[in-house]
Amino acid sequence: MARLAGRRLLFAAPVLLVVTFGVFAIAAASPFDPVKAYAGTAALGADAETLARLRENLGVDQPFTSRWWHWVTAAVTGDLGHSSVMRQPVGQVIGERLAWSTLLCAVAFAVAVLAGTVLGVLAARRPGSPLDRAVTSLAYSLEAAPVFWLALLVVWLFALHLGALPAGGLTDTASEQVTVAQVARHLVLPAGVLAVSQLPWFILYVRQGVGDALAEDPVRGARARGVSERTVLLGHALRSGLLPVLTLVGSRVPELITGALLVESVFSWPGIAAATVQAATAVDFPLLAALTTLATAAVLVGNLLADLLYGLFDPRVTFDDM
């Protein structure tokens, strides 16, 4: 296990370097001007000399390769730079928002895994039954539904039409402090939408895996020996049927991050979505690089976690084979 993690760590270093280099290269080719984005309306009446001085102060007058190398060498020491659009250190910008994005993604992912497992098992018990057809139809329908459309739909239904849940934000409008109850209430809709966007894949994977396991000879032999259906399902079929689901842990991380950005934007959730959009439109090199590095690291960690779980739960696979 340690050797696998070490190999992945060595592999992650060049990947992160290439990703950050690509961010600086794409941002340099962007039509957006970071100087005008920083100065705002004041840039409209500024002369060329003032804009050139501001460009020098922001460091965007240098080639993007120089800016990239300066950012990488500083990031190694813990200095992620200063965000021109947020007017804050990059570390502070991420620190203020990362916890809320992590909370949203963690709750949504846990709900998607649990609900997908339950619905997938129920569908796999009776293949071709009305319940199986209903669950699979629901999964395929949700798979085709865009995340932002689902978000707008639940805002209209639960917030505007029924008035049961808040439409967005982290706390109530008149509240002066953040409480657990308010956060939990405001978390229901964004976490629910994000969970629903991930649900179809878990349903279909669990249904297929458990269905295949129920058709295997060991499971048939257990039924022939008079083992209860509950034991057959939970003790034999579910254990082996969930192995393919472990691969989803890593493969769903990129879409989970993308979906979280859209959900946070719709529900005004105080995560990293707003910072990402502002950094992209303002060509904020340090913040863009840091956020992209963070997302890439999350994907790499998700893939590593999936491999570790697969090696731990599948006796046929050893860590030396990975």
Buried (B, 14 or more C-beta within 10 A) or exposed (E): EEEBEEEBEEEBEEBBEEBBBEBBEBBBEBEEBBBBBBBEEEBEEBEEEBBEBBBEEBBBBBEBEEBBBBBBEEBEEEBBBBBBBBEBBBBEBBEBBBEBBBBBBEBBBEBBBEBBBBBBBBBBBEEEEEEBEEBBEBBEEBEEEEBBEBBEEBBEEBBEEEEEBBBBBBBEEEEEEEEEEBEEBBBBBBBBBBBBBBBBBBBBBBBBBBBBBBEBEEBEEBBEEEBEEEEBBEEBBBEBBBBBBBBBBBBBBBEBBEBBBBBBBBBBBBBBBBBBBBBBEBBBBBBBBBBBBBBBBBBBBBBBBBBBBBBEEEEEBEBEEB
